[in-house]
Amino acid sequence: MKIQESAENYLETILILSERIGNVRSIDIVNELSFTKPSVSVAMKNLRENGYIRMDHDGYITLTETGREIADMIYERHRLLSGWLMQLGVSEKTATEDACRMEHVISRESFEAIKRHACRSAESADC
C-alpha cells in the first residue's frame, strides 16, 4: 500500500479534521494546510479516482476503508514519533516537523521496533 507522500498528508489531514470538526469539505483542507483551492481540488480528484476518498453531492469528504487505513497508519506514526522525540528532549516544534518527514519514509519494521522501545520506556497513550 505505497502512495505518494502528498497523498498520505492529505489523507492524514482529512482524518484529523474529521475527528476535530466532523464533516470535512475541501475548503477545510485549504484552510488547514494553507494550500490553494485549485491544488486541493486536484488532490481530492486524484484521491477519489484512486479509491481513497468519497465525496458526496454536498462536497463532504469521507475516507474509504483503504484511505482510512493509510491515514490511521500515518497519524499513528506521527503521534508516536513526535511524542518520542519530545520525550528525548527535542522541542515540540522540531519534533513535530521531524515526525512529519519521518512518518512517510520509515519502514514498517523500523517503526514497529521504535514503537516497542518507546512503549517499554514510557507511558505513551499511543502504545
N, C-alpha and C positions, 0 to 999 in steps of 0.2 A: 504494500500500500504506500507507494512513493509518489508524492506530488511536490510541486514547487513550493518553496518557502513562502512566497507571497500568498499562495492559496491557503497554506496552513495558517498564516497570520489572519487572513480573512475569516476562516472557519473558527479559529480561537476567539476572535473578536465577536462574531455572531453568538457564540456560546456565552461569553462574558456578558454581553448586552442582554441576552435573553434572560439570564439569571438576575440582572440588575433591574431591567425595565419591563420585562415580559415580552411583548410583541416588538419585533425588530423590523425596521424598514431600511432601505438604502441610505436615506438621509441620516439615520442614526449612526451608520458606519462612517459616513462622510464626516460627521461631527466628531466621532470618537478618534478617528485616525488622522483627521485634518488632511484628507485627500480630496481631490476634485470629484464632483458628481460624475463626470464622464468616466473617470478612472474606475470608480466604484461600480458604475453601471456595466462596464465591460467585464470587470471581475465577476460580478454577480451572474452575468450571462454565461461566462465560462464555467463557473461553479455549477450552475443549473444544468448546462449541457453535459457536464461530466458526472452528473448524478449526486452531487454533494449537498445541494440545497433544493428546496422547493420555494416557489413564490406564488402566493395566491393572487386572485384578481384585484385585491386591495393593496398589493405590494408588500404584504407581510412575508418575511423570510423565515423558513424553518430548516433545520438541518435534517438531512436524510439519515438513515442508520449509519451509512458509511461516513458521511460528513461528521456525524456526532462522534463516531469512534476516533476519527483523526483529531477533532477538536479536543476531546477528552484527553487523548494522549499528549498533545502539545501543551495543554493547560496544566496537566499533572506535572510534566517536566518543568514547566515554567515555575510553578509554585514550589516544587521541591528544590530545584536548583537555586532559585533566588533566596529561599529561606536558608538553605545550607550555606550559601556564600555569606549571608549576613551573620550566621552563627560563627563563621570562621573569622569575622571581624571586618568584612567588606561592607562599605557603606551601602545603604538601601538603593540609592540611585545607580551606583556601579553594579551592584548585584543584579538589579532588575534588567539593566541594559545587557550585561553579560549573559544572563539567563535567556534573554530574548534571542541571542545569537546561538547559544549552545543548544537550546531545545530542538533546533532543526537539524543539527549535524551529528549529534551524539548517537551512537549505535544503541540498539535496544539492550544489548549485552552490557555495555558500559553504564548505561543509565540504571539498569537493574542492580548492578554492583554498587553504584553510588547510593542508590535508594536503600539497599540493605545496610550499608555502612552508616548512612545518615540516620536511619531508623533505630539502629542499635545504640548510637551515641547521643541521641537527643529525643525529646518528646515532641515529635512533629505531628501536626494534625494531618499531614499528607502521607503518613505511613500506613 
